[in-house]
């Protein structure tokens, strides 16, 4: 057989060999460093026997696949350590992930002391150098095998597999786990690891299932790489909006109010108010939108027409019982059907289109409790929602304009470079999830694909991520932990106008069905705030800051002048306060820096005598004395243009 290697060279063998044997034949050093293999592009275990011509790449820790194999093996080492120290714990799943690995256990919560003890036990397992050995069993034998080991979650996983499946296991010492691999040859290959945290998780991600305990960890090939990552991780935790937003008093949560229902505190509310006013003025005055205001709830009849009752009911908050109540209501998870009836309230000709409706919409979605996180995944949120009713010949231009508006908003916020674009398509193998015929889906997906290519926007295609009524462009961003969230969505809808009997009168006096674009210009305000907290580490651009200037009198003697300065700032629309505490000026300056304020104005005798202010900023430090009018002109320009001023290097 002929084995084509990564460099294009070819090895020939008269008999079958494992990937590890071939690595050893190439180089003993390569075999020692090998973690897994890629056979014809598919990741495989080094134990895999090759018996025919193929392309082979041996993966080491420097390859993504090799590092993932190290981390996957580390998750098994963790599971063995847990079973040694906590024999009653039940195993579930333990994959590698982008940041390391995790393993879920049915057990009481793990404290930090437990994680420390588990790390020590893992080191013993690694030092022993237990070999990982793969074996398979027929499905029924595999079920009995795991039943004898009293591992009910593993039994459930096996029962979900086809009856004729050969079930794969890995053994290391006395520990055995259900697993498809790949894994390292022995535990000694896990050279640098750390258990980072533990949290709650639901079995199979569903809140109606058992609550499990998830232990997170990470692993690298070298100690130096681990230390570098842990330092980075510490910075990540400090930038987490859930931590920083609470420390900055932007938002909080309260158990008696409910999970996923954050309280925006005055500073956070001011930031969202600023963004909301900007978006509303932008849409209404510059992009041709007409504003609506529609109810927060509706009868189930509305959602049955739209299809949400059949396709999205589980994600809605429903009031009443269909069997016993005359009328059943639900809080709205979207605004589209409400705005359709705004359109239907009057007759429209082809000359009236496009109709661009916008609304600052508060929506409600019954997210699983295990999915809740700070401001990014909540049950009540507000979005910059809009629906465009257009003629088919207008659809492409209007869709491009929606993309242009979204890109403009991202640019102003300073996050355009941080996003990825996705064409979210239907899944033809899951027809029950969608309405409409295949040819409609193929045509609409093709239009979006052509638009993105024409605009030179790089994008990926995601099967199964479309809305039930049409494909969409999702503009996504990653949070500090690497999890991707959708920030802005633009959807192509060629189907719902039919269900709502929407029409316009064409040039010939005939009724025609319009197309609809569902879109957000900036997306969800709460999620955007979370994104900006992490992006700027709480140091927002001046125009977004809830406190833009703090006046700092050197002593109580200058409080009257400080009050005049504050009043003049407020007259010009600047968000200003005065620190009148009986503290030294150095202390006040340090406090203002910790509060991440863009500007401080220090005032004393000279400033009062000459109508000056001494300007300090987080951008350039001491900016010297300026007249009050000069400073007001400078900051008003910065706010009006929404400038994102960069911080300059400052002397220690």
C-alpha positions in Angstrom: 0.0 0.0 0.0 1.1 3.6 -0.7 1.0 6.2 2.1 1.2 9.8 1.0 2.6 12.0 3.7 2.0 15.7 4.4 5.1 16.8 2.6 4.1 14.9 -0.6 6.5 12.0 -0.1 5.3 8.4 -0.4 5.9 5.4 1.9 5.2 1.9 0.6 4.4 -1.1 2.8 3.7 -4.7 2.0 1.4 -5.2 5.1 -1.0 -3.1 7.2 0.4 -0.9 9.9 -1.0 1.4 12.6 -0.6 5.1 12.2 1.8 5.0 15.2 4.0 2.4 13.5 4.2 4.5 10.4 5.2 7.5 12.6 7.9 5.4 14.2 9.1 4.4 10.8 9.4 8.0 9.7 11.1 9.2 12.9 11.3 8.0 16.4 11.2 11.6 17.5 8.0 12.2 15.5 6.5 9.1 17.1 7.3 10.4 20.6 5.7 13.7 19.8 2.7 12.3 18.0 -0.8 12.8 19.5 -3.1 11.6 16.7 -3.3 11.2 12.9 -5.3 12.5 10.0 -6.2 9.8 7.5 -7.6 11.2 4.3 -8.4 14.4 6.2 -10.2 12.6 9.0 -8.8 12.8 12.6 -8.0 9.3 13.8 -6.4 7.5 16.7 -2.7 6.6 16.4 -3.8 3.0 17.1 -5.8 3.0 13.8 -4.7 0.3 11.5 -4.1 1.4 7.9 -4.5 -1.3 5.2 -5.0 0.6 2.0 -3.6 3.6 0.1 -4.3 6.9 1.8 -3.0 10.4 2.7 -1.5 10.5 6.2 -0.6 13.4 8.5 0.9 12.8 11.9 -0.4 15.5 14.3 1.7 16.8 17.2 0.8 19.3 20.0 1.6 22.1 17.6 -1.4 21.1 15.5 -5.0 22.0 16.6 -6.0 18.3 16.4 -3.0 17.2 18.4 -3.7 19.7 21.2 -7.3 18.7 21.3 -6.2 15.0 21.7 -4.0 16.0 24.7 -7.0 17.8 26.2 -9.4 15.0 25.6 -7.0 12.6 27.3 -6.7 15.1 30.2 -10.5 14.9 30.6 -10.2 11.1 31.0 -7.5 11.5 33.6 -9.8 13.9 35.4 -12.7 11.4 35.3 -10.4 8.7 36.7 -9.3 11.0 39.5 -12.9 11.8 40.3 -13.9 8.2 40.5 -10.9 7.5 42.8 -11.7 10.3 45.2 -15.5 10.4 44.8 -16.5 6.8 43.9 -20.3 7.6 43.9 -19.9 10.2 41.1 -21.6 9.2 37.9 -19.8 9.8 34.6 -21.5 11.6 31.7 -19.5 13.3 28.9 -16.0 14.9 28.8 -15.0 16.5 25.5 -12.1 18.8 24.6 -13.1 22.4 23.8 -11.3 25.4 22.3 -10.1 26.6 25.7 -9.3 23.2 27.2 -11.7 20.5 28.3 -14.5 19.7 30.7 -16.2 16.7 32.2 -19.7 16.6 33.6 -20.5 14.5 36.7 -23.7 13.6 38.6 -22.4 14.6 42.0 -22.6 17.3 44.7 -21.0 20.6 43.8 -17.2 20.6 43.8 -15.4 23.2 45.9 -12.0 24.8 45.0 -10.4 22.5 47.6 -11.9 19.5 45.7 -10.3 20.7 42.5 -7.0 21.0 44.2 -7.2 17.4 45.5 -8.3 16.2 42.0 -5.2 18.0 40.5 -3.0 16.1 42.9 -4.6 12.8 42.0 -4.3 13.5 38.3 -0.6 14.1 38.7 -0.3 10.6 40.3 -2.2 9.1 37.3 0.0 10.9 34.8 3.2 10.0 36.6 2.2 6.3 36.6 2.0 6.6 32.8 -1.0 4.4 32.3 -1.4 3.2 28.8 -4.7 4.0 27.0 -6.0 0.9 25.3 -9.0 1.0 22.9 -11.5 -1.9 22.6 -15.0 -2.3 21.2 -18.1 -4.2 22.2 -21.4 -5.0 20.4 -24.2 -2.7 21.5 -25.9 -5.1 23.9 -22.7 -6.1 25.5 -21.7 -2.5 25.9 -25.0 -1.7 27.7 -24.4 -4.6 30.1 -20.8 -3.6 30.6 -21.8 -0.1 31.7 -24.8 -1.3 33.7 -22.4 -3.5 35.7 -20.3 -0.4 36.4 -23.4 1.5 37.5 -23.0 4.3 34.9 -26.6 5.1 33.9 -25.7 8.1 31.7 -23.3 6.0 29.6 -26.0 3.4 29.2 -28.4 6.1 27.9 -25.8 7.3 25.4 -25.2 3.7 24.2 -29.0 3.1 23.8 -29.2 6.1 21.5 -26.7 4.4 19.1 -27.9 2.1 16.2 -28.4 -1.6 17.3 -25.7 -2.9 15.0 -23.1 -0.3 16.2 -19.7 -1.4 17.5 -19.2 0.6 20.7 -15.8 2.0 21.4 -14.2 2.2 24.9 -10.8 3.3 26.2 -9.2 1.7 29.3 -6.4 3.3 31.4 -5.5 1.1 34.4 -8.7 0.2 36.2 -10.6 3.1 34.7 -12.8 2.6 31.5 -14.8 5.2 29.6 -17.1 5.1 26.7 -15.4 7.1 24.0 -14.7 7.3 20.2 -11.3 8.9 20.8 -8.7 9.8 19.7 -6.4 9.6 22.7 -2.7 9.8 23.5 -0.8 6.5 23.8 -0.4 7.0 27.6 -1.3 9.4 30.3 2.3 10.6 30.4 1.5 12.7 27.4 -0.5 15.2 29.5 2.4 17.3 30.6 0.9 20.6 31.7 -2.7 21.1 33.0 -4.8 23.0 35.4 -8.4 22.7 36.6 -9.8 26.2 36.3 -13.4 26.1 37.6 -16.6 24.2 38.3 -20.2 25.1 37.6 -23.6 23.7 37.1 -24.8 22.1 33.8 -27.8 20.2 32.7 -27.6 16.7 31.2 -27.8 17.2 27.5 -28.2 20.9 28.0 -31.9 20.7 28.9 -33.3 22.2 32.1 -35.8 19.4 32.6 -32.9 16.9 32.9 -30.7 16.1 35.8 -28.5 18.9 37.2 -24.8 18.0 36.8 -21.5 19.4 38.0 -19.1 20.5 35.3 -15.4 20.7 36.0 -13.4 22.9 33.5 -9.7 22.5 32.9 -7.1 23.2 30.3 -3.9 21.4 29.1 -0.9 22.3 27.0 2.2 20.5 25.8 4.6 22.8 27.8 4.5 24.4 31.3 5.4 27.8 29.8 2.4 27.6 27.4 0.1 26.8 30.4 1.5 29.7 32.5 1.0 32.1 29.6 -2.6 30.9 29.1 -3.4 31.2 32.8 -2.1 34.7 32.9 -4.3 35.5 29.8 -7.2 33.8 31.5 -6.9 35.9 34.6 -7.1 39.0 32.4 -10.2 37.5 30.7 -12.0 37.0 34.0 -11.3 40.6 34.9 -12.8 41.7 31.6 -15.9 39.5 31.9 -18.9 41.8 31.7 -20.7 39.8 34.4 -17.9 40.8 36.8 -16.9 44.2 35.5 -20.5 45.4 34.9 -21.4 44.7 38.5 -18.3 46.3 39.9 -19.0 49.4 37.8 -22.6 49.4 39.0 -24.0 49.1 35.5 -26.4 46.2 36.3 -27.2 43.6 38.9 -29.5 40.6 39.3 -31.7 39.6 42.2 -32.8 36.0 43.0 -36.4 37.0 44.0 -36.8 38.8 40.7 -35.6 35.9 38.6 -32.8 34.5 36.5 -32.3 36.2 33.2 -34.0 39.4 34.4 -31.2 41.8 35.0 -31.7 45.2 36.7 -30.0 48.1 34.8 -28.7 50.5 37.3 -28.5 54.2 36.6 -25.2 54.1 34.8 -26.1 51.1 32.7 -29.5 52.6 31.9 -27.9 55.8 30.8 -25.6 54.0 28.3 -28.5 52.1 26.8 -30.6 55.3 26.7 -27.7 57.0 24.7 -27.5 54.1 22.3 -31.3 53.9 21.9 -31.7 57.6 21.1 -28.8 57.4 18.6 -30.3 54.4 16.8 -33.8 55.8 16.7 -32.6 59.2 15.3 -30.3 57.4 12.9 -33.1 55.1 11.5 -35.8 57.8 11.4 -33.8 60.8 10.1 -31.2 59.2 7.9 -32.3 55.8 6.8 -36.0 56.3 6.0 -37.7 54.3 8.8 -41.1 54.9 10.3 -41.5 54.2 14.0 -44.2 52.0 15.5 -45.1 51.0 19.0 -46.9 47.7 19.5 -48.2 45.5 22.4 -45.9 43.4 24.5 -48.3 40.4 24.3 -51.0 39.0 22.0 -53.5 36.2 21.8 -52.2 32.8 20.6 -54.2 33.3 17.4 -51.6 35.8 16.2 -48.7 33.3 16.8 -50.7 30.5 15.1 -51.0 32.6 11.9 -47.2 33.4 11.9 -46.2 29.8 12.7 -44.5 30.7 16.0 -47.1 28.7 17.9 -46.1 25.5 16.1 -42.4 26.2 15.7 -41.4 28.3 18.8 -44.1 27.8 21.5 -41.6 26.2 23.9 -39.5 29.4 23.9 -42.5 31.6 24.8 -44.1 32.7 28.0 -47.7 31.6 27.7 -50.7 32.7 29.9 -53.7 30.4 30.1 -54.6 26.9 29.1 -55.9 26.2 25.6 -58.2 23.4 26.8 -59.8 25.5 29.6 -59.5 29.1 28.7 -61.3 31.1 26.0 -58.3 33.2 25.3 -54.7 32.3 25.7 -52.0 35.0 25.6 -48.3 35.0 25.3 -45.6 37.6 25.7 -44.1 38.4 22.4 -40.7 36.8 21.4 -40.6 39.0 18.3 -42.4 42.0 16.8 -42.9 41.0 13.1 -46.6 39.9 13.2 -47.6 43.1 15.1 -45.9 45.3 12.4 -47.6 43.3 9.7 -51.0 44.5 11.0 -49.7 48.0 11.0 -49.0 47.5 7.3 -52.4 45.8 6.7 -54.3 48.7 8.4 -54.1 50.7 5.2 -54.0 49.7 1.5 -50.6 50.2 -0.3 -49.8 50.6 -3.9 -46.5 49.7 -5.5 -45.5 53.4 -5.2 -45.7 53.2 -1.4 -43.0 50.5 -1.1 -40.7 50.0 0.5 -42.3 50.5 3.9 -39.6 50.5 6.5 -41.0 50.0 10.0 -38.8 50.2 13.1 -39.4 49.8 16.8 -37.5 49.7 20.0 -38.9 46.3 20.9 -38.9 44.7 24.4 -39.1 40.9 23.8 -39.5 37.9 26.0 -38.0 34.4 25.5 -38.1 31.5 27.8 -34.5 30.5 27.7 -33.2 27.5 29.6 -31.9 28.4 33.0 -28.6 26.7 32.2 -28.1 29.2 29.3 -28.4 32.4 31.4 -25.3 34.6 31.6 -25.2 38.2 32.7 -26.6 40.4 29.9 -25.8 38.2 26.9 -28.5 35.5 27.5 -31.6 36.9 29.2 -35.3 36.3 29.3 -36.3 40.0 28.7 -34.4 42.2 26.4 -34.8 45.1 24.0 -33.7 45.3 20.4 -33.5 47.8 17.5 -36.0 45.8 15.5 -37.3 46.6 12.0 -39.3 45.0 9.2 -39.2 46.2 5.6 -42.1 45.3 3.3 -40.8 45.6 -0.2 -41.6 44.7 -3.8 -39.6 41.7 -5.0 -37.6 43.9 -7.4 -36.6 46.1 -4.4 -35.5 43.2 -2.2 -31.8 43.0 -3.1 -31.1 46.7 -2.8 -33.0 46.9 0.5 -31.1 43.9 1.9 -27.8 45.5 0.9 -28.9 48.7 2.7 -29.7 46.7 5.8 -26.2 45.3 5.7 -24.8 48.8 5.2 -26.7 50.1 8.2 -25.5 47.3 10.4 -21.9 47.8 9.3 -22.2 51.6 10.0 -23.4 50.9 13.5 -20.6 48.4 14.1 -18.1 51.0 12.8 -19.4 53.8 15.1 -19.2 51.4 18.1 -15.6 50.5 17.1 -16.3 46.8 16.8 -16.5 46.2 13.1 -13.3 44.3 13.0 -14.5 41.9 15.8 -17.4 40.3 13.9 -17.9 37.3 11.6 -20.6 37.0 9.0 -22.7 33.8 8.6 -25.2 32.7 6.0 -27.7 30.8 8.2 -29.5 28.2 6.0 -32.2 25.7 6.5 -31.7 22.0 7.0 -33.5 20.0 4.3 -33.1 16.9 6.4 -35.2 18.5 9.2 -38.3 19.6 7.2 -40.6 19.8 10.2 -38.6 22.8 11.6 -39.4 25.0 8.5 -42.2 26.2 6.3 -42.1 26.6 2.6 -40.9 24.5 -0.4 -37.2 23.5 -1.1 -37.0 25.6 -4.2 -38.0 28.8 -2.3 -35.2 28.1 0.2 -32.6 27.4 -2.4 -33.5 30.6 -4.3 -33.5 32.9 -1.2 -30.3 31.4 0.1 -28.7 31.9 -3.3 -29.7 35.6 -3.3 -28.1 36.2 0.0 -25.0 34.3 -1.0 -24.7 36.5 -4.2 -25.1 39.7 -2.2 -22.4 38.8 0.3 -20.0 37.9 -2.5 -20.8 41.1 -4.4 -20.1 43.1 -1.3 -16.8 41.2 -0.7 -17.9 40.1 2.7 -16.2 37.0 4.0 -18.8 34.5 5.4 -19.3 31.0 6.4 -22.5 28.9 5.7 -24.3 27.3 8.7 -26.8 24.6 8.0 -29.8 24.4 10.3 -29.4 28.0 11.7 -32.1 29.7 9.6 -35.4 31.0 11.0 -38.3 28.7 10.3 -39.6 31.1 7.6 -36.4 32.1 5.9 -32.5 32.2 5.7 -30.6 35.1 7.2 -27.3 36.8 7.7 -26.1 36.5 11.3 -23.3 38.9 12.4 -21.6 37.2 15.3 -19.0 38.2 17.9 -17.1 36.2 20.5 -17.2 37.1 24.2 -14.0 37.1 26.3 -14.4 33.3 26.9 -14.5 32.6 23.1 -18.3 31.8 23.0 -19.9 33.2 19.9 -23.1 35.2 20.1 -25.3 36.6 17.4 -25.3 40.4 17.6 -27.2 41.5 14.5 -29.5 39.5 12.2 -30.9 40.3 8.7 -33.5 37.8 7.4 -34.9 37.2 4.0 -38.6 36.3 4.2 -40.5 35.2 1.0 -43.2 33.2 2.9 -45.0 35.0 5.8 -46.7 37.6 3.6 -48.8 34.8 2.2 -49.8 33.6 5.7 -50.9 37.1 6.8 -52.6 37.9 3.4 -50.3 40.9 2.9 -50.4 42.5 -0.5 -49.9 45.7 -2.5 -51.6 46.9 -5.7 -49.3 46.8 -8.7 -49.2 49.0 -11.8 -52.1 47.0 -13.4 -54.3 47.3 -10.3 -53.6 43.6 -9.3 -52.9 42.4 -5.8 -49.3 41.2 -5.4 -47.4 39.6 -2.4 -44.6 41.6 -1.0 -41.3 40.3 0.4 -40.2 41.0 3.9 -36.9 41.8 5.5 -36.6 41.2 9.3 -33.6 43.0 10.6 -31.8 44.7 13.5 -29.6 47.7 13.1 -27.5 47.2 16.2 -29.2 44.2 17.8 -30.0 43.6 21.4 -29.1 46.6 23.6 -28.3 44.4 26.7 -26.1 42.1 24.7 -24.4 45.0 23.0 -23.7 46.6 26.4 -22.1 43.4 27.6 -20.0 43.3 24.4 -18.8 46.9 24.9 -18.0 46.3 28.5 -15.6 43.5 27.5 -14.3 45.2 24.4 -13.3 48.4 26.2 -12.8 46.9 29.7 -15.3 49.5 31.0 -13.4 52.4 29.4 -16.2 53.4 27.0 -15.9 56.0 24.3 -16.7 59.4 25.7 -20.1 59.7 23.9 -21.3 56.5 25.6 -20.0 57.2 29.1 -22.7 57.6 31.8 -20.3 60.2 33.4 -18.2 62.1 31.0 -16.6 64.7 33.2 -15.9 64.9 37.0 -15.1 68.3 38.4 -12.5 68.1 41.3 -12.2 71.2 43.5 -8.8 71.2 45.3 -10.6 72.2 48.5 -14.1 73.2 49.8 -13.0 76.8 49.2 -13.5 76.3 45.4 -16.8 74.4 45.6 -18.8 77.4 44.3 -16.6 77.7 41.2 -16.8 73.9 40.7 -20.6 74.2 40.8 -20.5 76.9 38.1 -18.2 74.7 35.9 -20.6 71.7 36.3 -23.6 73.8 35.5 -22.0 75.2 32.3 -21.0 71.6 31.2 -24.6 70.4 31.8 -26.0 73.4 29.8 -24.0 72.0 26.9 -25.4 68.5 27.3 -22.3 67.0 28.9 -22.8 64.4 31.7 -20.9 66.0 34.6 -20.7 65.6 38.4 -18.6 67.3 41.1 -16.6 65.5 43.8 -17.1 67.8 46.9 -15.7 65.3 49.4 -13.2 66.6 52.0 -10.4 64.5 50.5 -7.0 65.4 49.1 -6.9 66.1 45.3 -4.6 63.1 44.7 -7.2 60.8 46.2 -10.0 62.2 44.1 -7.9 61.8 40.9 -7.2 58.2 41.8 -10.9 57.5 42.4 -11.8 59.1 39.1 -9.3 56.9 37.3 -10.6 53.8 39.0 -14.1 54.8 37.8 -12.7 54.8 34.2 -13.8 58.4 33.6 -12.7 60.0 30.3 -12.1 63.5 31.8 -11.4 65.2 35.2 -11.3 69.0 35.6 -9.2 70.1 38.6 -10.1 73.6 39.8 -8.4 75.8 42.3 -7.5 79.5 42.9 -5.9 80.1 39.5 -8.6 78.3 37.6 -11.3 80.4 39.4 -9.4 83.7 38.8 -8.9 83.2 35.1 -12.0 81.0 34.2 -9.8 78.0 33.5 -9.9 74.3 34.1 -6.9 71.9 34.5 -7.7 69.0 32.3 -6.8 65.4 33.0 -7.9 62.6 30.8 -7.5 58.8 30.7 -6.3 59.3 27.1 -3.3 61.6 27.6 -3.0 62.2 31.4 -2.3 65.8 32.2 -3.5 67.9 29.3 -2.8 71.2 31.0 -5.0 74.3 31.6 -7.6 75.3 29.1 -10.4 77.9 29.2 -13.7 76.3 30.1 -15.2 77.3 26.7 -12.2 75.6 24.9 -12.7 72.4 26.8 -16.4 72.4 26.2 -15.8 72.9 22.5 -13.3 70.0 22.4 -15.5 67.5 24.3 -18.7 68.4 22.4 -16.9 67.7 19.1 -15.8 64.4 20.5 -19.3 63.5 21.6 -21.0 64.8 18.5 -18.7 62.9 16.1 -18.7 59.8 18.4 -14.9 59.7 18.2 -13.2 56.7 19.8 -10.1 58.5 21.3 -7.1 56.2 21.8 -5.1 56.1 25.0 -1.6 57.5 24.6 1.4 56.0 26.5 1.9 57.9 29.7 5.0 58.2 31.9 4.8 56.3 35.2 
